[in-house]
Amino acid sequence: MRRPTRARPALGLAAAALLIPLAGCGEKSEPATTGPLVPQATSPIDGSTTTTTTQQTDEQQASAAARAYLTSTDAATVCDQVITPELLRQAYGDRQGCLEGRKPQTLATSAAIGAVQVRGSTATVSARASGGRYGNNQAVRLTVVDEDGTWRVSKAS
């Protein structure tokens, strides 16, 4: 009578381990993915995640800057990226004044962007803002400038 060895069970386990990865091969029930990969970006203005498929037009970028200036509760981003250094000094004095001056209760709760006229690197944006210091549906006119590819609010009246 032959005595069983430990090698046989070990060989069986090794063979099974080799076959497990192959079990996943074959036809999938999921459809094949086609098309290019689309990157996602986080907006510096409001922190939202957006899928980028095409570059935004100047009008869209100027509108986004105007809306962020009127409604964004992210004071640091507005003070550092959304308004020009000249507007920061004129309206708030310095960065600290800007951070302190952009309290949520002073900001518009909504802003409807109207006409946007772009001429070169300057845009004029008409908006209607409601809430905070803007009251109810107040007309606001903003000048937005392109500074090295970033549209920033330079004037609000």
Secondary structure, DSSP 8 states (H G I E B T S, - for coil): -----SHHHHHHHHHHHHHHHHHT-S--SS----S----EEE-TTT--EEE-SS---HHHHHHHHHHHHHH---HHHIIIIIB-HHHHHHHHSSHHHHHHH--GGGS-SEEEEEEEEEETTEEEEEEEEESGGG-SSEEEEEEEEEETTEEEEEEE-
